[in-house]
């Protein structure tokens, strides 16, 4: 333990010498004042960490005494804590560490510290890393994996341990307690003895911060790694192989969390290959992990290329299995029914599965929201989903309450986020993408948290005094609050909506090009031989008679997967919210919108508004120069310039493409196109033959 604490101290000392390059995240060091920390007599690394953090970051009264206390308290749930200005109580060591970080956060952001209990909304708060054994990251935009690398892949270096330690500390500071170390499109290599040795090394570094390790596993591993002839989950030899593998893992990592499984989906093997159900596959693994208190997180991202409506597939496959899963199985469902689109209605599985634990899966990495280029604060998107009312148990049955155990009794609850972390100096590729890592952790802890509060917290922790405010005039603090904090909070809160507007407004979805990894417009994209449901035309269905996907009762009837009154509301274009209109309806170009404008004019105005919003973001950021360090200011400024240009491409390409069907003029009130459709399509042509994309 002494070696670990010494390395933490050295790490903190190094932080103080670094330039503002974003590597410190929201944990930038501050000059601490003396504090006495009284800890329980019990010895543990987690308690030592809690004491260390308070001593190194205390911003309260000099010479104060803070007491950390372990005690039984029915009001405290999971790793929650009871907080007061000079005392933290919890039932677990991890709870005291989380309480220490919360106390320091409130001191640094100026929030009051009052007597209250803070309990996590979800028992397990996970990051899913789509990292591969060769060091690449699927849908990763921040460099190579922090866990795996191609060259000397299994050698653990001091630099590795330092980076994992920084990562674990950042997670603990926002309440994240679990990490899935590898891609859901899993390689069987991850379960080999050699790679499990590296898993052990990672787990040993994450453990002192209360972060458990999990692995994604390939369902056919008994065949690919074990040499069996089948991976049938009911075959005794297969069960024996998995039981032996679980024993091997737990010998290396005694607190191993469990498995994440993507099966019978997008070509990934699964129980359906053997005539079995998802429940058969998940329960086999769950029974094996049960003695170790391990979990199986079974993804509901499934769809068939022959299905009439991809959005209906998960519901159709999993609803008949409700109540047939073991209590240590959690169904992991993406926030929407298709695939992490800029905007989707919530997945109808939330609340509909009443006898089976379901966990939301959000995408922190910006696969469809501008990669590491575009500034997109995603907390409003996640808040929108979590607070959506499913009505499954009456009004107030929000997605959050249906998944965190408030509405239905379930043995476990969890929330997952697909990580946006890589080897880039600032971890996330874009300095503002760090805010999404931060916001995910805070929402997993408190699903009722408001996006505005999270944005303000992150800005204060990440940028306050970044330009050396102590040497500025006496008005600096007030100026920073009014001229930076307020304007930047507004910028962040509007950023995701701007991307929706200039890319896929009014319920349009999946109309990006796959040529450049889902970055940029591509409503025309349909290479020969490509699966229909991997092409934009499948979704927008633009034609002379209109645009949109008909999911009404006379269409695919996806509306019927939602509980009343939503089914009726979504079914009628007069009552369907505008933001989901073309998700549920195929409407004529001259359809009269609630605004009184035609659908075509409304669509054009949304595209133009998105462009103007990004330009406003540029102006706001340019005015922030006095309050930001030069390095990060320049990086963000350049990215906003690129985003602004790309937003124009989105607007021009989509309007010009759809105009071929509408045969209507682009409204005079919006900026005329700067590009031709032919030029945009020509730029979208790949330099080499296309490979069919695989999405996790």
C-alpha positions, 0 to 999 in steps of 0.5 A: 500500500505504501508504494501505491500511495507514494506513486499517487503523491508523485502523480499529484506532484507531476500534475502541478508541473504540467501545462494545461493540455487537458490530461488532468481532466476535471481533477486539476490540482489546487493548493490545499490547506491543512486538514486533519482526516480521522479514519476508521481503525480498519485498514484498507487501500480505499480508506487510505485513498479517501484520506489522501484525496482529502489531504491533497485537495482540501479547500475548506477551513484551514486546520479543520478536522474531517471524520470518515466513519463506517457504520450501518445505516438503512438510509444508505444504499449500495456505496452511498454516503451521508455527507456533512461539512466535516463528516462522511459516513458510509457502509462501505469503504468505497462509499467513503471514497465517493463521499470524499470526492463529493465533498471536494467537488462541492468545495471547488465548485462553490456548492453548499455542503449540507447534511444529506444522504447521497445514494447511487441510482444504479448499483453498477455504473460501467464504462464499456471499452470497445478496445481490441487486443491489437490496441485499436478501438472500434468507434474510438476517436482518441487514439489507441487503447489504454489497456491493449497494444499490438507490440509487446502486448502483454508486457506491463510497463510503469507507464501502463500502470500510471495511466491505469491509475489516473483512469481509475482515479478519474472514474472514482471521482464521478462514481464509476465502479466498473470497467469492461476492458474489451470490445463487445465484438470480442476476440477469443484471445481475451480469455487466453491465459496470456491475456488474462495475466494482463487483465490481472495486472489491470484489475490490481491497479483499478481495485484501489479505487473501487473499480471492478473489471469485466470482460466481453466474451465471444460466445463461440470461445469454447470452439475457437479457444477450447477446441470443442466442436460446438458452443451449444449452451446446453452441451455438457462439454461446453458448460464444463469449459466455461466453468473451468474458464471462470475458475481460471479467471477468478483465481487471477482476479478474485473480485472479477465482475462478470461477462458482457455478451453480444450474441446472435447479432451482426454475425456474432455467434450466439445461442440461436446458432444452435436453436437455443434462446437468448435466455438459454445462453445467458443463463448458462453463463449466469449459473457458472458465475453465480457462486462468484457473485458475477453478473452477465450483461446480455446485450439486446442489440439484435436485428435481422436483415430480413425484418420489415423494421429493424427498430422492432427486432429487440422487442420482438426477440426479448419480450417472449423471454421476460421472466426467463432469465436468472437474477444475475442476468441484466439485459443491456439495451441501447437508449433507442431502438435502432443504434445510438442515433443523434435522436431516437425515442427511447427503447420500448424494452424499458419498462416493458420487461417487467420480470427481467432486469434491464440496463440502459446503454449510452454511447459516450464516444461520438460515433454518430455525433461528430467523432472527436471533431464536433463539440457535442455535450451529451448529457441533455440527450441522456437526460431526455431518455432517462426522464422519458415516461414509459407509462408502463406502470402508470404516469411517472414510470420514467426510463430511469425509474424502470431501470434503477429498481424504483418501479420493478423489483430486480436483484441488480441495476446498472447503467453502461456507457461506451467509453470515449477514452484513448491514448490521446493526451487529453484522453478523449480527442476533444477537450469538451468530450471529457464533459461526456465522460464526466456527465455519464458518471454523474448521471449514473450516480444520480439519474435525476441530475440536470444537464445544466448543473453538470455542465457548470460543474465540469466547466468550473472544475476544468477551466476555472482560473485556467488562464491564471486568474490570480494575476487578473484584476479584482473583477476577474471572478465576476467576469469569469462567471458572467462572460465564460461560465454562463455563455459556455454552459449555454453553448454546451446545452445547445450543442447536441441539438445543433448537430441534430438540426444540421444532420438528422432533424425532425426524426430523420435517422441513420442518413450518414455515410459509412465511407468515413466511419459514420462522419458526414452526410450520405442519404444516397449511400447504398453500395452494391450488395450492401444490406438494406438496413445498413443503408440510409435509404432504408430509413429516410425512404425519400420519394416524390410522395414524401419522406420518413419511415412509416411506423404507424399501425398501418405501417410497420406498427412499431408504435404498438410496442409503446404503452398508451398513451404513447402509442396513440400519440406517436401514431398520429402526426398531429400529436406526434412530437416534431422531433420524432415525426419522421421516425414514425411517419412517412409524410408528404413534402407539403404536410402542414407542420404545427408551425404552419410551415410545410414539412419541406420548409421546416426541414430546410429551416432546421438544417440552416438553424443547425449551421447558424448555431455552430457559428454562434458556438464559434463566436462564443468560444472566440470571446472566451480567449481571456479565460482559457489557457492558450493550448486548449483554446487553440485546439477547440477553436480549430475543431469548431472551425472544422465543425462549422464547415462540415455542418454546411456540408451536411445542410447542403448535401441533405437539402440538395439530395431531398430536393430531387424528390420534393421538387420544391425551392429552398426557402429564401430565408436560409443560406443558399447552398455553397456546394453542389450535390455532385461535389459532395457525393464525389468527395464521399467516394472511397479510395478503395473497395468498401468493406461492410461496416460492423457496428458494436 
